[in-house]
Amino acid sequence: QVQLVESGGGLVQAGGSLRLSCAASGTIFRLNVMAWHRQAPGKQREMVAAITSDGTTNYADSVKGRFTISRDNAKNMVNLQMNSLKPEDTAVYYCAAVQGVRRYWGQGTQVTVSS
């Protein structure tokens, strides 16, 4: 089992920045992919950014150029730097990790961007 704990959410004005962090613990062999997803009220959960163990990244079109994902393999952590935040970025942000054939989820952290 892998446990994921997110931190860093909160309330910010449009144009501001936030940094989310996620720490993985438990029985970890190799976390192939670590990612951030988000779910806004009334909408489906969507992938925001993902990073593989060798550092390859992938971003949703809506956040390209504004968000940066990074990971520390030694510490089993993944971060999401969010700049130029928009009200439409408001959502619960979830950390996800893939190990083998299993995907694990964190409990989520709220990000609210006021206009």
SEPA-301181 format. One line per field, with one value per atom (N, C-alpha, C, O, CB): residue number from 1; residue in three letters; atom name; x, y, z. Coordinates in pm, whole numbers, plus 50000, padded with zeros to 5 digits. Each point is the difference from the previous one (the first is absolute). Glycine has a CB too. Layout:
BEGIN
lumlum <- (NUM | ...)
guro <- (ala | ...)
nuza <- (CA | ...)
east <- (X | ...)
north <- (Y | ...)
up <- (Z | ...)
//
This chain:
BEGIN
lumlum <- (1 | 1 | 1 | 1 | 1 | 2 | 2 | 2 | 2 | 2 | 3 | 3 | 3 | 3 | 3 | 4 | 4 | 4 | 4 | 4 | 5 | 5 | 5 | 5 | 5 | 6 | 6 | 6 | 6 | 6 | 7 | 7 | 7 | 7 | 7 | 8 | 8 | 8 | 8 | 8 | 9 | 9 | 9 | 9 | 9 | 10 | 10 | 10 | 10 | 10 | 11 | 11 | 11 | 11 | 11 | 12 | 12 | 12 | 12 | 12 | 13 | 13 | 13 | 13 | 13 | 14 | 14 | 14 | 14 | 14 | 15 | 15 | 15 | 15 | 15 | 16 | 16 | 16 | 16 | 16 | 17 | 17 | 17 | 17 | 17 | 18 | 18 | 18 | 18 | 18 | 19 | 19 | 19 | 19 | 19 | 20 | 20 | 20 | 20 | 20 | 21 | 21 | 21 | 21 | 21 | 22 | 22 | 22 | 22 | 22 | 23 | 23 | 23 | 23 | 23 | 24 | 24 | 24 | 24 | 24 | 25 | 25 | 25 | 25 | 25 | 26 | 26 | 26 | 26 | 26 | 27 | 27 | 27 | 27 | 27 | 28 | 28 | 28 | 28 | 28 | 29 | 29 | 29 | 29 | 29 | 30 | 30 | 30 | 30 | 30 | 31 | 31 | 31 | 31 | 31 | 32 | 32 | 32 | 32 | 32 | 33 | 33 | 33 | 33 | 33 | 34 | 34 | 34 | 34 | 34 | 35 | 35 | 35 | 35 | 35 | 36 | 36 | 36 | 36 | 36 | 37 | 37 | 37 | 37 | 37 | 38 | 38 | 38 | 38 | 38 | 39 | 39 | 39 | 39 | 39 | 40 | 40 | 40 | 40 | 40 | 41 | 41 | 41 | 41 | 41 | 42 | 42 | 42 | 42 | 42 | 43 | 43 | 43 | 43 | 43 | 44 | 44 | 44 | 44 | 44 | 45 | 45 | 45 | 45 | 45 | 46 | 46 | 46 | 46 | 46 | 47 | 47 | 47 | 47 | 47 | 48 | 48 | 48 | 48 | 48 | 49 | 49 | 49 | 49 | 49 | 50 | 50 | 50 | 50 | 50 | 51 | 51 | 51 | 51 | 51 | 52 | 52 | 52 | 52 | 52 | 53 | 53 | 53 | 53 | 53 | 54 | 54 | 54 | 54 | 54 | 55 | 55 | 55 | 55 | 55 | 56 | 56 | 56 | 56 | 56 | 57 | 57 | 57 | 57 | 57 | 58 | 58 | 58 | 58 | 58 | 59 | 59 | 59 | 59 | 59 | 60 | 60 | 60 | 60 | 60 | 61 | 61 | 61 | 61 | 61 | 62 | 62 | 62 | 62 | 62 | 63 | 63 | 63 | 63 | 63 | 64 | 64 | 64 | 64 | 64 | 65 | 65 | 65 | 65 | 65 | 66 | 66 | 66 | 66 | 66 | 67 | 67 | 67 | 67 | 67 | 68 | 68 | 68 | 68 | 68 | 69 | 69 | 69 | 69 | 69 | 70 | 70 | 70 | 70 | 70 | 71 | 71 | 71 | 71 | 71 | 72 | 72 | 72 | 72 | 72 | 73 | 73 | 73 | 73 | 73 | 74 | 74 | 74 | 74 | 74 | 75 | 75 | 75 | 75 | 75 | 76 | 76 | 76 | 76 | 76 | 77 | 77 | 77 | 77 | 77 | 78 | 78 | 78 | 78 | 78 | 79 | 79 | 79 | 79 | 79 | 80 | 80 | 80 | 80 | 80 | 81 | 81 | 81 | 81 | 81 | 82 | 82 | 82 | 82 | 82 | 83 | 83 | 83 | 83 | 83 | 84 | 84 | 84 | 84 | 84 | 85 | 85 | 85 | 85 | 85 | 86 | 86 | 86 | 86 | 86 | 87 | 87 | 87 | 87 | 87 | 88 | 88 | 88 | 88 | 88 | 89 | 89 | 89 | 89 | 89 | 90 | 90 | 90 | 90 | 90 | 91 | 91 | 91 | 91 | 91 | 92 | 92 | 92 | 92 | 92 | 93 | 93 | 93 | 93 | 93 | 94 | 94 | 94 | 94 | 94 | 95 | 95 | 95 | 95 | 95 | 96 | 96 | 96 | 96 | 96 | 97 | 97 | 97 | 97 | 97 | 98 | 98 | 98 | 98 | 98 | 99 | 99 | 99 | 99 | 99 | 100 | 100 | 100 | 100 | 100 | 101 | 101 | 101 | 101 | 101 | 102 | 102 | 102 | 102 | 102 | 103 | 103 | 103 | 103 | 103 | 104 | 104 | 104 | 104 | 104 | 105 | 105 | 105 | 105 | 105 | 106 | 106 | 106 | 106 | 106 | 107 | 107 | 107 | 107 | 107 | 108 | 108 | 108 | 108 | 108 | 109 | 109 | 109 | 109 | 109 | 110 | 110 | 110 | 110 | 110 | 111 | 111 | 111 | 111 | 111 | 112 | 112 | 112 | 112 | 112 | 113 | 113 | 113 | 113 | 113 | 114 | 114 | 114 | 114 | 114 | 115 | 115 | 115 | 115 | 115)
guro <- (gln | gln | gln | gln | gln | val | val | val | val | val | gln | gln | gln | gln | gln | leu | leu | leu | leu | leu | val | val | val | val | val | glu | glu | glu | glu | glu | ser | ser | ser | ser | ser | gly | gly | gly | gly | gly | gly | gly | gly | gly | gly | gly | gly | gly | gly | gly | leu | leu | leu | leu | leu | val | val | val | val | val | gln | gln | gln | gln | gln | ala | ala | ala | ala | ala | gly | gly | gly | gly | gly | gly | gly | gly | gly | gly | ser | ser | ser | ser | ser | leu | leu | leu | leu | leu | arg | arg | arg | arg | arg | leu | leu | leu | leu | leu | ser | ser | ser | ser | ser | cys | cys | cys | cys | cys | ala | ala | ala | ala | ala | ala | ala | ala | ala | ala | ser | ser | ser | ser | ser | gly | gly | gly | gly | gly | thr | thr | thr | thr | thr | ile | ile | ile | ile | ile | phe | phe | phe | phe | phe | arg | arg | arg | arg | arg | leu | leu | leu | leu | leu | asn | asn | asn | asn | asn | val | val | val | val | val | met | met | met | met | met | ala | ala | ala | ala | ala | trp | trp | trp | trp | trp | his | his | his | his | his | arg | arg | arg | arg | arg | gln | gln | gln | gln | gln | ala | ala | ala | ala | ala | pro | pro | pro | pro | pro | gly | gly | gly | gly | gly | lys | lys | lys | lys | lys | gln | gln | gln | gln | gln | arg | arg | arg | arg | arg | glu | glu | glu | glu | glu | met | met | met | met | met | val | val | val | val | val | ala | ala | ala | ala | ala | ala | ala | ala | ala | ala | ile | ile | ile | ile | ile | thr | thr | thr | thr | thr | ser | ser | ser | ser | ser | asp | asp | asp | asp | asp | gly | gly | gly | gly | gly | thr | thr | thr | thr | thr | thr | thr | thr | thr | thr | asn | asn | asn | asn | asn | tyr | tyr | tyr | tyr | tyr | ala | ala | ala | ala | ala | asp | asp | asp | asp | asp | ser | ser | ser | ser | ser | val | val | val | val | val | lys | lys | lys | lys | lys | gly | gly | gly | gly | gly | arg | arg | arg | arg | arg | phe | phe | phe | phe | phe | thr | thr | thr | thr | thr | ile | ile | ile | ile | ile | ser | ser | ser | ser | ser | arg | arg | arg | arg | arg | asp | asp | asp | asp | asp | asn | asn | asn | asn | asn | ala | ala | ala | ala | ala | lys | lys | lys | lys | lys | asn | asn | asn | asn | asn | met | met | met | met | met | val | val | val | val | val | asn | asn | asn | asn | asn | leu | leu | leu | leu | leu | gln | gln | gln | gln | gln | met | met | met | met | met | asn | asn | asn | asn | asn | ser | ser | ser | ser | ser | leu | leu | leu | leu | leu | lys | lys | lys | lys | lys | pro | pro | pro | pro | pro | glu | glu | glu | glu | glu | asp | asp | asp | asp | asp | thr | thr | thr | thr | thr | ala | ala | ala | ala | ala | val | val | val | val | val | tyr | tyr | tyr | tyr | tyr | tyr | tyr | tyr | tyr | tyr | cys | cys | cys | cys | cys | ala | ala | ala | ala | ala | ala | ala | ala | ala | ala | val | val | val | val | val | gln | gln | gln | gln | gln | gly | gly | gly | gly | gly | val | val | val | val | val | arg | arg | arg | arg | arg | arg | arg | arg | arg | arg | tyr | tyr | tyr | tyr | tyr | trp | trp | trp | trp | trp | gly | gly | gly | gly | gly | gln | gln | gln | gln | gln | gly | gly | gly | gly | gly | thr | thr | thr | thr | thr | gln | gln | gln | gln | gln | val | val | val | val | val | thr | thr | thr | thr | thr | val | val | val | val | val | ser | ser | ser | ser | ser | ser | ser | ser | ser | ser)
nuza <- (N | CA | C | O | CB | N | CA | C | O | CB | N | CA | C | O | CB | N | CA | C | O | CB | N | CA | C | O | CB | N | CA | C | O | CB | N | CA | C | O | CB | N | CA | C | O | CB | N | CA | C | O | CB | N | CA | C | O | CB | N | CA | C | O | CB | N | CA | C | O | CB | N | CA | C | O | CB | N | CA | C | O | CB | N | CA | C | O | CB | N | CA | C | O | CB | N | CA | C | O | CB | N | CA | C | O | CB | N | CA | C | O | CB | N | CA | C | O | CB | N | CA | C | O | CB | N | CA | C | O | CB | N | CA | C | O | CB | N | CA | C | O | CB | N | CA | C | O | CB | N | CA | C | O | CB | N | CA | C | O | CB | N | CA | C | O | CB | N | CA | C | O | CB | N | CA | C | O | CB | N | CA | C | O | CB | N | CA | C | O | CB | N | CA | C | O | CB | N | CA | C | O | CB | N | CA | C | O | CB | N | CA | C | O | CB | N | CA | C | O | CB | N | CA | C | O | CB | N | CA | C | O | CB | N | CA | C | O | CB | N | CA | C | O | CB | N | CA | C | O | CB | N | CA | C | O | CB | N | CA | C | O | CB | N | CA | C | O | CB | N | CA | C | O | CB | N | CA | C | O | CB | N | CA | C | O | CB | N | CA | C | O | CB | N | CA | C | O | CB | N | CA | C | O | CB | N | CA | C | O | CB | N | CA | C | O | CB | N | CA | C | O | CB | N | CA | C | O | CB | N | CA | C | O | CB | N | CA | C | O | CB | N | CA | C | O | CB | N | CA | C | O | CB | N | CA | C | O | CB | N | CA | C | O | CB | N | CA | C | O | CB | N | CA | C | O | CB | N | CA | C | O | CB | N | CA | C | O | CB | N | CA | C | O | CB | N | CA | C | O | CB | N | CA | C | O | CB | N | CA | C | O | CB | N | CA | C | O | CB | N | CA | C | O | CB | N | CA | C | O | CB | N | CA | C | O | CB | N | CA | C | O | CB | N | CA | C | O | CB | N | CA | C | O | CB | N | CA | C | O | CB | N | CA | C | O | CB | N | CA | C | O | CB | N | CA | C | O | CB | N | CA | C | O | CB | N | CA | C | O | CB | N | CA | C | O | CB | N | CA | C | O | CB | N | CA | C | O | CB | N | CA | C | O | CB | N | CA | C | O | CB | N | CA | C | O | CB | N | CA | C | O | CB | N | CA | C | O | CB | N | CA | C | O | CB | N | CA | C | O | CB | N | CA | C | O | CB | N | CA | C | O | CB | N | CA | C | O | CB | N | CA | C | O | CB | N | CA | C | O | CB | N | CA | C | O | CB | N | CA | C | O | CB | N | CA | C | O | CB | N | CA | C | O | CB | N | CA | C | O | CB | N | CA | C | O | CB | N | CA | C | O | CB | N | CA | C | O | CB | N | CA | C | O | CB | N | CA | C | O | CB | N | CA | C | O | CB | N | CA | C | O | CB | N | CA | C | O | CB | N | CA | C | O | CB | N | CA | C | O | CB | N | CA | C | O | CB | N | CA | C | O | CB | N | CA | C | O | CB)
east <- (50083 | 49917 | 50087 | 50107 | 49712 | 50132 | 50067 | 49902 | 49884 | 50264 | 49900 | 49918 | 50055 | 50121 | 49824 | 49963 | 50036 | 49936 | 49880 | 50141 | 50057 | 49949 | 50036 | 50117 | 49905 | 49873 | 50021 | 50005 | 49946 | 49939 | 50180 | 50001 | 50018 | 50046 | 50049 | 49869 | 50029 | 49881 | 50016 | 50201 | 49665 | 49884 | 49961 | 50058 | 49862 | 49982 | 49953 | 49926 | 49958 | 50232 | 49794 | 49928 | 50100 | 50088 | 49705 | 50195 | 50092 | 49921 | 49901 | 50298 | 49846 | 49937 | 50046 | 50109 | 49876 | 49933 | 50037 | 50133 | 50025 | 49732 | 50328 | 50132 | 50107 | 50119 | 49771 | 50066 | 50093 | 50057 | 49977 | 49898 | 50200 | 50069 | 49975 | 49977 | 50198 | 49830 | 49997 | 50091 | 50024 | 49740 | 50286 | 50084 | 49941 | 49984 | 50223 | 49760 | 49948 | 50112 | 50087 | 49682 | 50227 | 50096 | 49927 | 49891 | 50283 | 49886 | 49943 | 50113 | 50099 | 49710 | 50174 | 50099 | 49944 | 49889 | 50211 | 49976 | 49959 | 50073 | 50117 | 49838 | 49972 | 50060 | 49936 | 49902 | 50144 | 50012 | 49947 | 50096 | 50122 | 49645 | 50178 | 50080 | 50027 | 49920 | 49981 | 50215 | 50034 | 50116 | 50107 | 49812 | 50058 | 50106 | 50046 | 50117 | 49790 | 49998 | 50030 | 49869 | 49908 | 50294 | 49792 | 49882 | 50022 | 50068 | 49884 | 49990 | 50026 | 49954 | 50073 | 49907 | 49899 | 49943 | 49943 | 49934 | 50013 | 50080 | 49934 | 49930 | 50053 | 50119 | 49712 | 49920 | 49911 | 49980 | 50026 | 49941 | 49899 | 49875 | 50007 | 50169 | 49712 | 49870 | 49916 | 50034 | 49978 | 49882 | 49911 | 49855 | 49969 | 50213 | 49732 | 49856 | 49928 | 50001 | 50017 | 49919 | 49920 | 49856 | 49959 | 50191 | 49774 | 49860 | 49921 | 50000 | 50010 | 49923 | 49917 | 50076 | 49941 | 49902 | 50288 | 50080 | 50073 | 50015 | 50012 | 50020 | 50075 | 50143 | 50053 | 49803 | 50205 | 50141 | 50084 | 49976 | 49985 | 50137 | 50086 | 50147 | 50035 | 49782 | 50266 | 50144 | 50051 | 49965 | 50059 | 50056 | 50060 | 50144 | 50039 | 49813 | 50226 | 50141 | 50048 | 49954 | 50085 | 50054 | 50056 | 50149 | 50049 | 49732 | 50291 | 50144 | 50042 | 49957 | 50078 | 50048 | 50049 | 50124 | 50052 | 49855 | 50139 | 50116 | 50127 | 50094 | 49799 | 50111 | 50118 | 49983 | 50085 | 49962 | 49842 | 49984 | 49919 | 49987 | 50225 | 49734 | 49916 | 49868 | 49935 | 50172 | 49854 | 49881 | 49891 | 50026 | 50119 | 49733 | 49885 | 49902 | 49975 | 50057 | 49911 | 49911 | 49869 | 49996 | 50203 | 49695 | 49875 | 50020 | 50074 | 49790 | 50070 | 50016 | 49965 | 50059 | 49890 | 49954 | 49951 | 50101 | 49985 | 49788 | 50333 | 50096 | 50141 | 50090 | 49772 | 50158 | 50133 | 50051 | 49927 | 50021 | 50177 | 50060 | 49973 | 50062 | 49917 | 49930 | 49967 | 50036 | 50040 | 49776 | 50170 | 50026 | 50129 | 50031 | 49720 | 50321 | 50120 | 49998 | 49987 | 50143 | 49883 | 50007 | 50144 | 50079 | 49691 | 50265 | 50136 | 49991 | 49901 | 50201 | 50001 | 49999 | 50139 | 50101 | 49708 | 50195 | 50123 | 49991 | 49932 | 50099 | 50037 | 49988 | 50057 | 49949 | 50066 | 50089 | 50060 | 49904 | 50000 | 50227 | 49690 | 49906 | 49858 | 49910 | 50230 | 49841 | 49866 | 49899 | 49892 | 50163 | 49982 | 49913 | 49978 | 50085 | 49996 | 49802 | 49970 | 49941 | 49922 | 50040 | 50077 | 49953 | 49932 | 50026 | 50159 | 49728 | 49935 | 50007 | 49932 | 49913 | 50235 | 50008 | 49896 | 50003 | 50245 | 49662 | 49890 | 50012 | 49988 | 49862 | 50174 | 50012 | 49887 | 49931 | 50319 | 49731 | 49897 | 49866 | 49933 | 50243 | 49786 | 49878 | 49877 | 49994 | 50117 | 49791 | 49874 | 49885 | 50014 | 50082 | 49791 | 49885 | 49960 | 49952 | 49969 | 50098 | 49965 | 50095 | 49976 | 49926 | 50204 | 50089 | 49946 | 50055 | 50140 | 49700 | 49940 | 49951 | 49922 | 50011 | 50114 | 49966 | 50065 | 50081 | 49899 | 49982 | 50075 | 50110 | 49972 | 49826 | 50324 | 50114 | 50043 | 50018 | 50057 | 49941 | 50035 | 50137 | 50030 | 49726 | 50323 | 50126 | 49972 | 49918 | 50216 | 49934 | 49984 | 50138 | 50092 | 49679 | 50240 | 50126 | 49969 | 49905 | 50214 | 49962 | 49985 | 50122 | 50114 | 49746 | 50112 | 50107 | 49953 | 49898 | 50182 | 49996 | 49956 | 49871 | 49994 | 50116 | 49787 | 49871 | 49898 | 49883 | 50164 | 49996 | 49909 | 50019 | 50112 | 49886 | 49889 | 50003 | 49950 | 49903 | 50060 | 50105 | 49964 | 49963 | 50050 | 50104 | 49757 | 49953 | 50019 | 49989 | 49845 | 50194 | 49998 | 49859 | 49906 | 50329 | 49750 | 49868 | 49951 | 49882 | 50168 | 50039 | 49965 | 50024 | 49993 | 49840 | 50196 | 50017 | 49929 | 50010 | 50213 | 49705 | 49918 | 50086 | 50081 | 49720 | 50180 | 50060 | 49885 | 49919 | 50297 | 49780 | 49896 | 50064 | 50082 | 49760 | 50122 | 50054 | 49888 | 49902 | 50276 | 49836 | 49897 | 50029 | 50115 | 49847 | 49932 | 50017 | 50007 | 50014 | 49864)
north <- (49881 | 50119 | 50124 | 50004 | 49872 | 50226 | 50130 | 50105 | 50003 | 49925 | 50155 | 50111 | 50131 | 50020 | 49853 | 50214 | 50130 | 50109 | 49995 | 49907 | 50195 | 50111 | 50131 | 50032 | 49833 | 50212 | 50128 | 50114 | 49989 | 49923 | 50196 | 50121 | 50119 | 49986 | 49891 | 50242 | 50122 | 50068 | 50105 | 49799 | 50038 | 50067 | 50123 | 50028 | 49753 | 50292 | 50118 | 50095 | 49965 | 50011 | 50146 | 50105 | 50102 | 50045 | 49921 | 50070 | 50096 | 50084 | 49955 | 49889 | 50277 | 50087 | 49963 | 49945 | 50239 | 49846 | 49977 | 50068 | 50113 | 49870 | 49945 | 50050 | 49958 | 50018 | 50171 | 49755 | 49957 | 49862 | 49939 | 50202 | 49812 | 49871 | 49915 | 50051 | 50056 | 49763 | 49902 | 49885 | 49973 | 50093 | 49867 | 49882 | 49884 | 50007 | 50135 | 49752 | 49879 | 49898 | 49990 | 50055 | 49880 | 49893 | 49873 | 50003 | 50162 | 49724 | 49869 | 49907 | 49984 | 50051 | 49905 | 49906 | 49859 | 49976 | 50204 | 49728 | 49860 | 49921 | 50023 | 49996 | 49889 | 49913 | 49863 | 49979 | 50218 | 49709 | 49864 | 49906 | 50017 | 50074 | 49811 | 49899 | 50051 | 49984 | 49825 | 50253 | 50063 | 49926 | 49986 | 50237 | 49729 | 49938 | 50097 | 50038 | 49732 | 50269 | 50097 | 50066 | 49935 | 49931 | 50264 | 50075 | 50045 | 50099 | 49978 | 49850 | 50027 | 50139 | 50073 | 49684 | 50277 | 50130 | 50064 | 49934 | 49987 | 50205 | 50080 | 50115 | 50055 | 49882 | 50098 | 50096 | 50080 | 49966 | 49884 | 50257 | 50081 | 50000 | 50022 | 50125 | 49829 | 50009 | 50102 | 50035 | 49722 | 50289 | 50090 | 49973 | 49948 | 50225 | 49865 | 49984 | 50122 | 50030 | 49720 | 50321 | 50117 | 49955 | 49894 | 50260 | 49923 | 49962 | 49977 | 50084 | 50046 | 49756 | 49968 | 49954 | 49981 | 50182 | 49821 | 49958 | 49871 | 49959 | 50280 | 49696 | 49877 | 50033 | 50107 | 49777 | 50019 | 50016 | 49999 | 49921 | 49968 | 50200 | 50010 | 50003 | 50046 | 50076 | 49827 | 50003 | 50142 | 50063 | 49694 | 50291 | 50132 | 49990 | 50067 | 50017 | 49831 | 49984 | 49865 | 49951 | 50300 | 49691 | 49871 | 49999 | 50072 | 49814 | 50032 | 49991 | 49855 | 49937 | 50305 | 49706 | 49863 | 49998 | 50105 | 49834 | 49942 | 49985 | 50056 | 50034 | 49764 | 50211 | 50056 | 50148 | 50060 | 49715 | 50286 | 50144 | 50048 | 50121 | 49891 | 49897 | 50042 | 50056 | 49938 | 49888 | 50290 | 50066 | 50010 | 49995 | 50134 | 49885 | 50018 | 50091 | 49985 | 49787 | 50323 | 50099 | 50009 | 49979 | 50149 | 49902 | 50035 | 50133 | 50086 | 49791 | 50137 | 50123 | 50124 | 50106 | 49763 | 50117 | 50115 | 50056 | 50112 | 49794 | 50016 | 50047 | 50015 | 50044 | 49845 | 50076 | 50011 | 50144 | 50095 | 49714 | 50204 | 50132 | 50067 | 50102 | 49917 | 49926 | 50060 | 49907 | 50046 | 50082 | 49742 | 49901 | 49924 | 49977 | 50000 | 49985 | 49919 | 49887 | 50023 | 50175 | 49680 | 49884 | 49957 | 50005 | 49922 | 50030 | 49952 | 49888 | 49989 | 50238 | 49691 | 49893 | 49979 | 50031 | 49860 | 50055 | 49964 | 49850 | 49956 | 50276 | 49690 | 49855 | 49947 | 49903 | 50082 | 50080 | 49954 | 50017 | 49920 | 50140 | 50043 | 50028 | 49953 | 50014 | 50181 | 49750 | 49956 | 50113 | 49985 | 49783 | 50344 | 50118 | 50055 | 49988 | 50066 | 50007 | 50070 | 50135 | 50012 | 49770 | 50319 | 50135 | 50057 | 49957 | 50077 | 50062 | 50070 | 50149 | 50050 | 49753 | 50267 | 50146 | 50060 | 49977 | 50015 | 50085 | 50057 | 50152 | 50063 | 49740 | 50254 | 50144 | 50054 | 49925 | 50058 | 50147 | 50066 | 49928 | 49971 | 50104 | 49899 | 49925 | 50075 | 50123 | 49768 | 50034 | 50054 | 49943 | 49893 | 50130 | 50047 | 49946 | 49860 | 49919 | 50314 | 49739 | 49867 | 49889 | 49883 | 50231 | 49923 | 49900 | 49951 | 49907 | 50200 | 49955 | 49960 | 49856 | 49964 | 50274 | 49680 | 49858 | 49933 | 50060 | 49937 | 49879 | 49916 | 49932 | 49938 | 50024 | 50051 | 49944 | 49871 | 49996 | 50235 | 49664 | 49869 | 49957 | 50015 | 49924 | 50009 | 49938 | 49855 | 49934 | 50220 | 49797 | 49860 | 49941 | 50070 | 49977 | 49824 | 49930 | 49862 | 49934 | 50196 | 49827 | 49867 | 49917 | 50039 | 50051 | 49794 | 49905 | 49865 | 49947 | 50184 | 49813 | 49877 | 50023 | 50085 | 49782 | 50059 | 50014 | 50073 | 50008 | 49781 | 50263 | 50064 | 50151 | 50051 | 49743 | 50276 | 50145 | 50034 | 49943 | 50093 | 50056 | 50046 | 50148 | 50076 | 49752 | 50210 | 50139 | 50057 | 49930 | 50021 | 50179 | 50072 | 50043 | 49973 | 50104 | 49991 | 50038 | 50130 | 50032 | 49852 | 50189 | 50123 | 50124 | 49995 | 49876 | 50239 | 50128 | 50107 | 50003 | 49925 | 50160 | 50099 | 50118 | 50053 | 49878 | 50109 | 50121 | 50090 | 49960 | 49920 | 50240 | 50095 | 50128 | 50061 | 49839 | 50141 | 50121 | 50102 | 49977 | 49890 | 50244 | 50103 | 50101 | 50027 | 49943 | 50084 | 50096 | 50142 | 50094 | 49751)
up <- (50000 | 50000 | 50000 | 50061 | 50060 | 49809 | 49994 | 50051 | 49959 | 49845 | 50285 | 50050 | 49942 | 49991 | 50223 | 49748 | 49943 | 50084 | 50029 | 49738 | 50271 | 50080 | 49932 | 49978 | 50235 | 49752 | 49934 | 50101 | 50110 | 49686 | 50165 | 50080 | 49908 | 49886 | 50314 | 49850 | 49927 | 49935 | 49939 | 50023 | 50048 | 49941 | 50080 | 50105 | 49807 | 50035 | 50071 | 49909 | 49890 | 50265 | 49894 | 49927 | 49948 | 50075 | 50068 | 49731 | 49939 | 49900 | 49943 | 50088 | 49948 | 49901 | 49859 | 49982 | 50188 | 49733 | 49861 | 49970 | 50042 | 49893 | 49992 | 49970 | 50100 | 49976 | 49917 | 50218 | 50104 | 49975 | 49896 | 50262 | 49941 | 49989 | 50123 | 50110 | 49748 | 50122 | 50108 | 49962 | 49883 | 50183 | 50037 | 49977 | 50078 | 50122 | 49843 | 49964 | 50062 | 50013 | 49913 | 49993 | 50202 | 50021 | 50036 | 50057 | 50018 | 49891 | 50029 | 50042 | 49928 | 49908 | 50280 | 50051 | 49998 | 50048 | 50097 | 49800 | 49994 | 50108 | 50027 | 49726 | 50307 | 50102 | 49990 | 49928 | 50225 | 49921 | 49997 | 49929 | 50007 | 49996 | 49930 | 49929 | 49859 | 49909 | 50228 | 49849 | 49873 | 49936 | 50059 | 50024 | 49794 | 49922 | 49892 | 49993 | 50053 | 49872 | 49895 | 49959 | 49950 | 49969 | 50103 | 49958 | 49856 | 49975 | 50264 | 49668 | 49859 | 49958 | 49933 | 50023 | 50083 | 49964 | 50126 | 50080 | 49684 | 50251 | 50104 | 49929 | 49904 | 50276 | 49868 | 49926 | 50092 | 50117 | 49685 | 50144 | 50066 | 49912 | 49879 | 50236 | 49946 | 49936 | 50077 | 50113 | 49805 | 50022 | 50072 | 49963 | 49894 | 50112 | 50087 | 49976 | 50051 | 50120 | 49896 | 49892 | 50036 | 50025 | 49950 | 49911 | 50214 | 50027 | 49872 | 49910 | 50300 | 49782 | 49885 | 49877 | 49894 | 50194 | 49926 | 49886 | 50029 | 50115 | 49818 | 49961 | 50017 | 50042 | 49972 | 49857 | 50238 | 50036 | 49873 | 49908 | 50315 | 49772 | 49882 | 50041 | 50108 | 49769 | 50034 | 50024 | 49977 | 49900 | 50031 | 50159 | 49988 | 49950 | 49905 | 50279 | 49881 | 49963 | 50051 | 50103 | 49904 | 49920 | 50038 | 49972 | 49912 | 50040 | 50123 | 49982 | 50024 | 50097 | 49975 | 49838 | 50016 | 50088 | 50039 | 49735 | 50257 | 50087 | 49936 | 50071 | 50030 | 49766 | 49934 | 49967 | 49934 | 49971 | 50141 | 49987 | 49881 | 49979 | 50134 | 49808 | 49889 | 50053 | 50085 | 49766 | 50098 | 50051 | 49893 | 49880 | 50278 | 49890 | 49912 | 50072 | 50119 | 49772 | 50035 | 50060 | 49922 | 49879 | 50203 | 49990 | 49934 | 49927 | 50046 | 50130 | 49711 | 49921 | 50081 | 49982 | 49811 | 50296 | 50075 | 50100 | 50047 | 49927 | 50057 | 50101 | 49944 | 50071 | 50102 | 49701 | 49940 | 50008 | 49971 | 49875 | 50195 | 50013 | 50133 | 50031 | 49728 | 50321 | 50130 | 50116 | 50106 | 49784 | 50090 | 50105 | 49967 | 49883 | 50167 | 50054 | 49984 | 50101 | 50120 | 49795 | 50035 | 50088 | 50016 | 49905 | 50023 | 50192 | 50026 | 50103 | 50072 | 49874 | 50061 | 50098 | 50056 | 49936 | 49945 | 50239 | 50067 | 50025 | 50093 | 50016 | 49808 | 50011 | 50133 | 50055 | 49695 | 50300 | 50125 | 50118 | 50094 | 49816 | 50083 | 50108 | 49968 | 50083 | 49979 | 49820 | 49957 | 50011 | 50057 | 50015 | 49873 | 50005 | 49860 | 49912 | 50320 | 49750 | 49876 | 50036 | 50095 | 49778 | 50050 | 50026 | 49877 | 49887 | 50279 | 49857 | 49889 | 50029 | 50091 | 49861 | 49972 | 50011 | 49906 | 49880 | 50181 | 49995 | 49923 | 50000 | 50105 | 49951 | 49828 | 49985 | 49913 | 49931 | 50094 | 49980 | 49919 | 50014 | 49901 | 49936 | 50285 | 50026 | 49954 | 50008 | 50184 | 49761 | 49950 | 50083 | 50061 | 49704 | 50238 | 50075 | 49953 | 50080 | 49953 | 49840 | 49948 | 50046 | 49974 | 49829 | 50265 | 50060 | 50135 | 50059 | 49824 | 50165 | 50127 | 49994 | 49912 | 50132 | 50049 | 50000 | 50121 | 50071 | 49677 | 50274 | 50093 | 49918 | 49897 | 50257 | 49893 | 49929 | 50070 | 50122 | 49802 | 49996 | 50051 | 49947 | 49881 | 50134 | 50073 | 49962 | 49964 | 50063 | 50088 | 49746 | 49959 | 49973 | 49958 | 49944 | 50121 | 49973 | 49947 | 50044 | 50137 | 49725 | 49941 | 50036 | 49976 | 49833 | 50249 | 50030 | 49948 | 50045 | 50163 | 49698 | 49939 | 49923 | 49911 | 50271 | 49852 | 49933 | 50086 | 49964 | 49911 | 50237 | 50092 | 50000 | 49990 | 50150 | 49872 | 50013 | 50140 | 50049 | 49701 | 50311 | 50134 | 49995 | 49917 | 50187 | 49986 | 50006 | 50140 | 50100 | 49719 | 50185 | 50126 | 50032 | 49925 | 50038 | 50151 | 50047 | 49936 | 50007 | 50207 | 49723 | 49932 | 50084 | 50123 | 49753 | 50057 | 50067 | 49917 | 49877 | 50224 | 49968 | 49931 | 49956 | 50076 | 50059 | 49739 | 49947 | 49954 | 49917 | 50012 | 50125 | 49963 | 49950 | 50070 | 50100 | 49709 | 49940 | 49987 | 49928 | 49947 | 50194 | 49996 | 49890 | 49967 | 50279 | 49697 | 49891 | 50051 | 49921 | 49928)
//
